[in-house]
Amino acid sequence: MLGKPSAKSDAIGQVSGNQLNISVTEAPVAGRATDHMVRFLSAQFGVSTDDIEVVFGRFNVNKQLRIRSPRHLPPVISEYLSREASSAGRSDEVNPLTDEA
């Protein structure tokens, strides 16, 4: 994920390469922007904050997060996965985010 702190609003942006752009309103001070991002994403994925692990990048804009058992996917991710599956002609593959076909 590519974090953008001090943004005007919390938002999930588009996929850029292999990263998802996430904007948060919190300033990048002592990991507060990352903590805010985790709280924001927990609501977007329907999980508790304890279900989101910051694998690396707590104090960096480049992050890797692990989201355990998301209850739903935000629209931008669902749309991206649908486009990728249809462009590759492999719509029968397992979705890596949900382990479902």
N, CA, C and O atoms as a GROMACS GRO file, in nm:
protein
  404
    1MET      N    1   0.085  -0.117   0.000
    1MET     CA    2   0.000   0.000   0.000
    1MET      C    3   0.089   0.123   0.000
    1MET      O    4   0.200   0.123   0.054
    2LEU      N    5   0.039   0.224  -0.061
    2LEU     CA    6   0.109   0.351  -0.062
    2LEU      C    7   0.024   0.450   0.014
    2LEU      O    8  -0.085   0.488  -0.031
    3GLY      N    9   0.072   0.492   0.130
    3GLY     CA   10  -0.004   0.583   0.215
    3GLY      C   11   0.021   0.728   0.180
    3GLY      O   12   0.132   0.767   0.144
    4LYS      N   13  -0.084   0.808   0.192
    4LYS     CA   14  -0.072   0.952   0.172
    4LYS      C   15  -0.128   1.018   0.298
    4LYS      O   16  -0.250   1.029   0.312
    5PRO      N   17  -0.041   1.062   0.389
    5PRO     CA   18  -0.089   1.128   0.511
    5PRO      C   19  -0.128   1.272   0.484
    5PRO      O   20  -0.099   1.328   0.378
    6SER      N   21  -0.194   1.332   0.582
    6SER     CA   22  -0.234   1.473   0.577
    6SER      C   23  -0.321   1.505   0.455
    6SER      O   24  -0.313   1.615   0.401
    7ALA      N   25  -0.402   1.411   0.412
    7ALA     CA   26  -0.491   1.432   0.297
    7ALA      C   27  -0.616   1.508   0.342
    7ALA      O   28  -0.639   1.525   0.462
    8LYS      N   29  -0.694   1.553   0.246
    8LYS     CA   30  -0.818   1.625   0.278
    8LYS      C   31  -0.924   1.532   0.334
    8LYS      O   32  -1.008   1.573   0.413
    9SER      N   33  -0.920   1.403   0.291
    9SER     CA   34  -1.019   1.307   0.341
    9SER      C   35  -0.959   1.167   0.340
    9SER      O   36  -0.862   1.141   0.269
   10ASP      N   37  -1.017   1.079   0.419
   10ASP     CA   38  -0.977   0.939   0.419
   10ASP      C   39  -1.039   0.875   0.296
   10ASP      O   40  -1.159   0.888   0.272
   11ALA      N   41  -0.957   0.806   0.218
   11ALA     CA   42  -1.009   0.745   0.095
   11ALA      C   43  -0.918   0.633   0.047
   11ALA      O   44  -0.797   0.635   0.068
   12ILE      N   45  -0.981   0.537  -0.017
   12ILE     CA   46  -0.907   0.433  -0.087
   12ILE      C   47  -0.902   0.476  -0.232
   12ILE      O   48  -1.006   0.492  -0.296
   13GLY      N   49  -0.782   0.493  -0.283
   13GLY     CA   50  -0.765   0.536  -0.422
   13GLY      C   51  -0.754   0.418  -0.515
   13GLY      O   52  -0.798   0.307  -0.483
   14GLN      N   53  -0.697   0.442  -0.628
   14GLN     CA   54  -0.683   0.339  -0.731
   14GLN      C   55  -0.559   0.254  -0.707
   14GLN      O   56  -0.470   0.290  -0.630
   15VAL      N   57  -0.557   0.141  -0.773
   15VAL     CA   58  -0.440   0.054  -0.771
   15VAL      C   59  -0.338   0.113  -0.867
   15VAL      O   60  -0.371   0.149  -0.980
   16SER      N   61  -0.215   0.124  -0.821
   16SER     CA   62  -0.108   0.177  -0.903
   16SER      C   63   0.005   0.075  -0.903
   16SER      O   64   0.076   0.060  -0.803
   17GLY      N   65   0.021   0.005  -1.014
   17GLY     CA   66   0.119  -0.105  -1.017
   17GLY      C   67   0.072  -0.217  -0.928
   17GLY      O   68  -0.035  -0.274  -0.950
   18ASN      N   69   0.150  -0.248  -0.828
   18ASN     CA   70   0.108  -0.350  -0.732
   18ASN      C   71   0.075  -0.291  -0.596
   18ASN      O   72   0.073  -0.361  -0.495
   19GLN      N   73   0.048  -0.160  -0.594
   19GLN     CA   74   0.015  -0.093  -0.469
   19GLN      C   75  -0.123  -0.030  -0.476
   19GLN      O   76  -0.169   0.014  -0.582
   20LEU      N   77  -0.187  -0.026  -0.361
   20LEU     CA   78  -0.316   0.040  -0.346
   20LEU      C   79  -0.290   0.173  -0.277
   20LEU      O   80  -0.226   0.177  -0.172
   21ASN      N   81  -0.340   0.282  -0.334
   21ASN     CA   82  -0.322   0.414  -0.274
   21ASN      C   83  -0.427   0.437  -0.166
   21ASN      O   84  -0.547   0.422  -0.190
   22ILE      N   85  -0.382   0.475  -0.047
   22ILE     CA   86  -0.470   0.503   0.066
   22ILE      C   87  -0.436   0.642   0.119
   22ILE      O   88  -0.321   0.669   0.154
   23SER      N   89  -0.535   0.730   0.125
   23SER     CA   90  -0.516   0.864   0.180
   23SER      C   91  -0.582   0.871   0.317
   23SER      O   92  -0.693   0.822   0.337
   24VAL      N   93  -0.513   0.934   0.411
   24VAL     CA   94  -0.570   0.954   0.545
   24VAL      C   95  -0.546   1.098   0.589
   24VAL      O   96  -0.450   1.162   0.546
   25THR      N   97  -0.632   1.147   0.674
   25THR     CA   98  -0.626   1.286   0.717
   25THR      C   99  -0.521   1.310   0.826
   25THR      O  100  -0.480   1.424   0.848
   26GLU      N  101  -0.478   1.207   0.893
   26GLU     CA  102  -0.385   1.221   1.005
   26GLU      C  103  -0.245   1.259   0.955
   26GLU      O  104  -0.202   1.215   0.848
   27ALA      N  105  -0.175   1.341   1.034
   27ALA     CA  106  -0.038   1.381   1.002
   27ALA      C  107   0.058   1.266   1.030
   27ALA      O  108   0.033   1.184   1.118
   28PRO      N  109   0.168   1.260   0.955
   28PRO     CA  110   0.265   1.151   0.972
   28PRO      C  111   0.360   1.175   1.090
   28PRO      O  112   0.479   1.199   1.070
   29VAL      N  113   0.307   1.168   1.210
   29VAL     CA  114   0.387   1.192   1.330
   29VAL      C  115   0.380   1.070   1.420
   29VAL      O  116   0.273   1.030   1.465
   30ALA      N  117   0.496   1.009   1.446
   30ALA     CA  118   0.509   0.897   1.540
   30ALA      C  119   0.414   0.782   1.509
   30ALA      O  120   0.363   0.717   1.601
   31GLY      N  121   0.391   0.755   1.381
   31GLY     CA  122   0.307   0.642   1.342
   31GLY      C  123   0.157   0.666   1.353
   31GLY      O  124   0.079   0.574   1.333
   32ARG      N  125   0.116   0.790   1.385
   32ARG     CA  126  -0.028   0.818   1.400
   32ARG      C  127  -0.103   0.802   1.269
   32ARG      O  128  -0.219   0.759   1.270
   33ALA      N  129  -0.041   0.836   1.156
   33ALA     CA  130  -0.109   0.821   1.026
   33ALA      C  131  -0.134   0.672   0.997
   33ALA      O  132  -0.239   0.636   0.944
   34THR      N  133  -0.039   0.588   1.031
   34THR     CA  134  -0.057   0.443   1.010
   34THR      C  135  -0.167   0.390   1.101
   34THR      O  136  -0.250   0.311   1.057
   35ASP      N  137  -0.169   0.433   1.226
   35ASP     CA  138  -0.274   0.391   1.318
   35ASP      C  139  -0.411   0.434   1.266
   35ASP      O  140  -0.508   0.358   1.274
   36HIS      N  141  -0.419   0.556   1.215
   36HIS     CA  142  -0.544   0.607   1.159
   36HIS      C  143  -0.584   0.525   1.036
   36HIS      O  144  -0.702   0.495   1.017
   37MET      N  145  -0.486   0.490   0.952
   37MET     CA  146  -0.512   0.409   0.834
   37MET      C  147  -0.570   0.273   0.874
   37MET      O  148  -0.664   0.224   0.811
   38VAL      N  149  -0.515   0.213   0.977
   38VAL     CA  150  -0.565   0.083   1.023
   38VAL      C  151  -0.710   0.096   1.069
   38VAL      O  152  -0.793   0.010   1.037
   39ARG      N  153  -0.741   0.201   1.144
   39ARG     CA  154  -0.880   0.222   1.188
   39ARG      C  155  -0.973   0.244   1.070
   39ARG      O  156  -1.084   0.189   1.066
   40PHE      N  157  -0.930   0.324   0.973
   40PHE     CA  158  -1.010   0.350   0.853
   40PHE      C  159  -1.033   0.221   0.774
   40PHE      O  160  -1.146   0.192   0.735
   41LEU      N  161  -0.928   0.144   0.752
   41LEU     CA  162  -0.940   0.022   0.674
   41LEU      C  163  -1.019  -0.086   0.746
   41LEU      O  164  -1.084  -0.169   0.681
   42SER      N  165  -1.016  -0.086   0.878
   42SER     CA  166  -1.095  -0.186   0.951
   42SER      C  167  -1.243  -0.168   0.920
   42SER      O  168  -1.316  -0.266   0.905
   43ALA      N  169  -1.288  -0.044   0.911
   43ALA     CA  170  -1.428  -0.018   0.876
   43ALA      C  171  -1.456  -0.056   0.730
   43ALA      O  172  -1.563  -0.110   0.700
   44GLN      N  173  -1.362  -0.028   0.641
   44GLN     CA  174  -1.381  -0.058   0.499
   44GLN      C  175  -1.388  -0.207   0.470
   44GLN      O  176  -1.461  -0.250   0.381
   45PHE      N  177  -1.312  -0.286   0.545
   45PHE     CA  178  -1.307  -0.430   0.524
   45PHE      C  179  -1.398  -0.508   0.621
   45PHE      O  180  -1.410  -0.630   0.611
   46GLY      N  181  -1.460  -0.436   0.714
   46GLY     CA  182  -1.552  -0.501   0.807
   46GLY      C  183  -1.482  -0.590   0.908
   46GLY      O  184  -1.534  -0.696   0.943
   47VAL      N  185  -1.367  -0.548   0.954
   47VAL     CA  186  -1.292  -0.625   1.053
   47VAL      C  187  -1.255  -0.535   1.171
   47VAL      O  188  -1.269  -0.413   1.164
   48SER      N  189  -1.209  -0.596   1.279
   48SER     CA  190  -1.161  -0.516   1.392
   48SER      C  191  -1.019  -0.470   1.362
   48SER      O  192  -0.952  -0.526   1.274
   49THR      N  193  -0.973  -0.371   1.433
   49THR     CA  194  -0.836  -0.323   1.413
   49THR      C  195  -0.735  -0.432   1.449
   49THR      O  196  -0.624  -0.433   1.395
   50ASP      N  197  -0.771  -0.523   1.538
   50ASP     CA  198  -0.682  -0.634   1.574
   50ASP      C  199  -0.663  -0.731   1.459
   50ASP      O  200  -0.567  -0.809   1.459
   51ASP      N  201  -0.752  -0.728   1.359
   51ASP     CA  202  -0.742  -0.816   1.243
   51ASP      C  203  -0.653  -0.759   1.134
   51ASP      O  204  -0.634  -0.822   1.029
   52ILE      N  205  -0.597  -0.641   1.156
   52ILE     CA  206  -0.508  -0.579   1.059
   52ILE      C  207  -0.369  -0.568   1.121
   52ILE      O  208  -0.350  -0.505   1.225
   53GLU      N  209  -0.275  -0.631   1.055
   53GLU     CA  210  -0.136  -0.630   1.104
   53GLU      C  211  -0.052  -0.546   1.009
   53GLU      O  212  -0.059  -0.563   0.887
   54VAL      N  213   0.028  -0.456   1.064
   54VAL     CA  214   0.124  -0.380   0.984
   54VAL      C  215   0.249  -0.466   0.974
   54VAL      O  216   0.325  -0.477   1.070
   55VAL      N  217   0.269  -0.528   0.859
   55VAL     CA  218   0.382  -0.618   0.839
   55VAL      C  219   0.511  -0.536   0.833
   55VAL      O  220   0.609  -0.568   0.900
   56PHE      N  221   0.510  -0.432   0.753
   56PHE     CA  222   0.621  -0.336   0.752
   56PHE      C  223   0.571  -0.201   0.704
   56PHE      O  224   0.465  -0.192   0.642
   57GLY      N  225   0.649  -0.096   0.733
   57GLY     CA  226   0.618   0.038   0.686
   57GLY      C  227   0.541   0.124   0.784
   57GLY      O  228   0.474   0.219   0.742
   58ARG      N  229   0.547   0.094   0.912
   58ARG     CA  230   0.473   0.174   1.010
   58ARG      C  231   0.509   0.322   1.002
   58ARG      O  232   0.422   0.408   1.019
   59PHE      N  233   0.635   0.352   0.976
   59PHE     CA  234   0.681   0.491   0.970
   59PHE      C  235   0.723   0.532   0.829
   59PHE      O  236   0.808   0.619   0.812
   60ASN      N  237   0.662   0.469   0.728
   60ASN     CA  238   0.698   0.494   0.589
   60ASN      C  239   0.570   0.496   0.505
   60ASN      O  240   0.472   0.433   0.543
   61VAL      N  241   0.571   0.566   0.394
   61VAL     CA  242   0.452   0.569   0.308
   61VAL      C  243   0.429   0.436   0.238
   61VAL      O  244   0.315   0.404   0.204
   62ASN      N  245   0.534   0.358   0.216
   62ASN     CA  246   0.521   0.224   0.158
   62ASN      C  247   0.495   0.125   0.271
   62ASN      O  248   0.577   0.110   0.361
   63LYS      N  249   0.382   0.058   0.264
   63LYS     CA  250   0.340  -0.031   0.372
   63LYS      C  251   0.294  -0.164   0.317
   63LYS      O  252   0.253  -0.175   0.201
   64GLN      N  253   0.302  -0.264   0.402
   64GLN     CA  254   0.236  -0.390   0.373
   64GLN      C  255   0.151  -0.422   0.494
   64GLN      O  256   0.200  -0.428   0.607
   65LEU      N  257   0.022  -0.442   0.469
   65LEU     CA  258  -0.073  -0.476   0.575
   65LEU      C  259  -0.129  -0.614   0.550
   65LEU      O  260  -0.150  -0.653   0.435
   66ARG      N  261  -0.154  -0.686   0.654
   66ARG     CA  262  -0.220  -0.817   0.643
   66ARG      C  263  -0.357  -0.803   0.708
   66ARG      O  264  -0.368  -0.772   0.827
   67ILE      N  265  -0.463  -0.826   0.630
   67ILE     CA  266  -0.600  -0.814   0.679
   67ILE      C  267  -0.657  -0.955   0.688
   67ILE      O  268  -0.677  -1.022   0.586
   68ARG      N  269  -0.684  -0.998   0.810
   68ARG     CA  270  -0.734  -1.133   0.832
   68ARG      C  271  -0.885  -1.139   0.814
   68ARG      O  272  -0.959  -1.060   0.873
   69SER      N  273  -0.930  -1.231   0.734
   69SER     CA  274  -1.072  -1.263   0.714
   69SER      C  275  -1.160  -1.140   0.689
   69SER      O  276  -1.251  -1.114   0.766
   70PRO      N  277  -1.132  -1.065   0.581
   70PRO     CA  278  -1.217  -0.949   0.552
   70PRO      C  279  -1.360  -0.994   0.527
   70PRO      O  280  -1.384  -1.092   0.456
   71ARG      N  281  -1.455  -0.922   0.585
   71ARG     CA  282  -1.597  -0.954   0.566
   71ARG      C  283  -1.647  -0.907   0.429
   71ARG      O  284  -1.737  -0.967   0.371
   72HIS      N  285  -1.587  -0.799   0.378
   72HIS     CA  286  -1.620  -0.750   0.244
   72HIS      C  287  -1.502  -0.672   0.190
   72HIS      O  288  -1.414  -0.630   0.264
   73LEU      N  289  -1.503  -0.654   0.058
   73LEU     CA  290  -1.397  -0.579  -0.008
   73LEU      C  291  -1.451  -0.443  -0.050
   73LEU      O  292  -1.564  -0.433  -0.097
   74PRO      N  293  -1.372  -0.338  -0.032
   74PRO     CA  294  -1.413  -0.206  -0.083
   74PRO      C  295  -1.433  -0.214  -0.234
   74PRO      O  296  -1.365  -0.292  -0.302
   75PRO      N  297  -1.525  -0.134  -0.288
   75PRO     CA  298  -1.557  -0.139  -0.431
   75PRO      C  299  -1.436  -0.127  -0.523
   75PRO      O  300  -1.429  -0.198  -0.623
   76VAL      N  301  -1.340  -0.040  -0.493
   76VAL     CA  302  -1.225  -0.022  -0.582
   76VAL      C  303  -1.145  -0.152  -0.594
   76VAL      O  304  -1.090  -0.180  -0.700
   77ILE      N  305  -1.138  -0.231  -0.489
   77ILE     CA  306  -1.065  -0.357  -0.493
   77ILE      C  307  -1.144  -0.462  -0.570
   77ILE      O  308  -1.088  -0.534  -0.653
   78SER      N  309  -1.273  -0.471  -0.544
   78SER     CA  310  -1.358  -0.565  -0.617
   78SER      C  311  -1.354  -0.538  -0.767
   78SER      O  312  -1.342  -0.630  -0.847
   79GLU      N  313  -1.363  -0.411  -0.804
   79GLU     CA  314  -1.359  -0.373  -0.945
   79GLU      C  315  -1.225  -0.407  -1.008
   79GLU      O  316  -1.219  -0.458  -1.120
   80TYR      N  317  -1.116  -0.380  -0.936
   80TYR     CA  318  -0.983  -0.411  -0.986
   80TYR      C  319  -0.967  -0.561  -1.008
   80TYR      O  320  -0.918  -0.603  -1.113
   81LEU      N  321  -1.008  -0.641  -0.911
   81LEU     CA  322  -0.996  -0.786  -0.924
   81LEU      C  323  -1.081  -0.839  -1.040
   81LEU      O  324  -1.039  -0.932  -1.110
   82SER      N  325  -1.199  -0.782  -1.059
   82SER     CA  326  -1.284  -0.823  -1.171
   82SER      C  327  -1.219  -0.790  -1.304
   82SER      O  328  -1.219  -0.873  -1.396
   83ARG      N  329  -1.162  -0.671  -1.316
   83ARG     CA  330  -1.095  -0.631  -1.439
   83ARG      C  331  -0.974  -0.720  -1.467
   83ARG      O  332  -0.953  -0.763  -1.581
   84GLU      N  333  -0.896  -0.748  -1.364
   84GLU     CA  334  -0.778  -0.833  -1.380
   84GLU      C  335  -0.818  -0.974  -1.425
   84GLU      O  336  -0.755  -1.031  -1.514
   85ALA      N  337  -0.921  -1.028  -1.365
   85ALA     CA  338  -0.965  -1.164  -1.400
   85ALA      C  339  -1.017  -1.169  -1.542
   85ALA      O  340  -0.987  -1.263  -1.616
   86SER      N  341  -1.096  -1.069  -1.582
   86SER     CA  342  -1.152  -1.071  -1.716
   86SER      C  343  -1.046  -1.042  -1.822
   86SER      O  344  -1.052  -1.100  -1.931
   87SER      N  345  -0.951  -0.956  -1.793
   87SER     CA  346  -0.847  -0.926  -1.892
   87SER      C  347  -0.752  -1.043  -1.909
   87SER      O  348  -0.694  -1.062  -2.016
   88ALA      N  349  -0.736  -1.120  -1.805
   88ALA     CA  350  -0.648  -1.238  -1.814
   88ALA      C  351  -0.724  -1.360  -1.862
   88ALA      O  352  -0.664  -1.463  -1.893
   89GLY      N  353  -0.858  -1.350  -1.868
   89GLY     CA  354  -0.939  -1.462  -1.912
   89GLY      C  355  -0.941  -1.576  -1.813
   89GLY      O  356  -0.963  -1.691  -1.848
   90ARG      N  357  -0.917  -1.540  -1.685
   90ARG     CA  358  -0.910  -1.644  -1.582
   90ARG      C  359  -1.007  -1.613  -1.470
   90ARG      O  360  -0.966  -1.608  -1.354
   91SER      N  361  -1.133  -1.594  -1.500
   91SER     CA  362  -1.232  -1.560  -1.399
   91SER      C  363  -1.261  -1.676  -1.304
   91SER      O  364  -1.328  -1.658  -1.203
   92ASP      N  365  -1.210  -1.797  -1.336
   92ASP     CA  366  -1.233  -1.911  -1.249
   92ASP      C  367  -1.124  -1.928  -1.144
   92ASP      O  368  -1.127  -2.024  -1.066
   93GLU      N  369  -1.027  -1.836  -1.141
   93GLU     CA  370  -0.921  -1.845  -1.041
   93GLU      C  371  -0.973  -1.809  -0.903
   93GLU      O  372  -1.078  -1.745  -0.889
   94VAL      N  373  -0.900  -1.849  -0.802
   94VAL     CA  374  -0.934  -1.817  -0.665
   94VAL      C  375  -0.893  -1.674  -0.637
   94VAL      O  376  -0.783  -1.631  -0.674
   95ASN      N  377  -0.981  -1.599  -0.571
   95ASN     CA  378  -0.953  -1.462  -0.530
   95ASN      C  379  -0.854  -1.467  -0.415
   95ASN      O  380  -0.886  -1.525  -0.311
   96PRO      N  381  -0.733  -1.410  -0.428
   96PRO     CA  382  -0.632  -1.420  -0.323
   96PRO      C  383  -0.672  -1.347  -0.195
   96PRO      O  384  -0.616  -1.375  -0.089
   97LEU      N  385  -0.765  -1.255  -0.202
   97LEU     CA  386  -0.805  -1.182  -0.082
   97LEU      C  387  -0.913  -1.256  -0.003
   97LEU      O  388  -0.926  -1.234   0.118
   98THR      N  389  -0.988  -1.342  -0.068
   98THR     CA  390  -1.098  -1.410   0.002
   98THR      C  391  -1.091  -1.561  -0.006
   98THR      O  392  -1.169  -1.630   0.060
   99ASP      N  393  -0.998  -1.615  -0.086
   99ASP     CA  394  -0.987  -1.760  -0.108
   99ASP      C  395  -1.113  -1.818  -0.170
   99ASP      O  396  -1.141  -1.937  -0.152
  100GLU      N  397  -1.189  -1.737  -0.242
  100GLU     CA  398  -1.310  -1.784  -0.308
  100GLU      C  399  -1.293  -1.772  -0.459
  100GLU      O  400  -1.219  -1.687  -0.508
  101ALA      N  401  -1.362  -1.858  -0.531
  101ALA     CA  402  -1.356  -1.853  -0.677
  101ALA      C  403  -1.442  -1.741  -0.730
  101ALA      O  404  -1.450  -1.720  -0.851
   0.00000   0.00000   0.00000
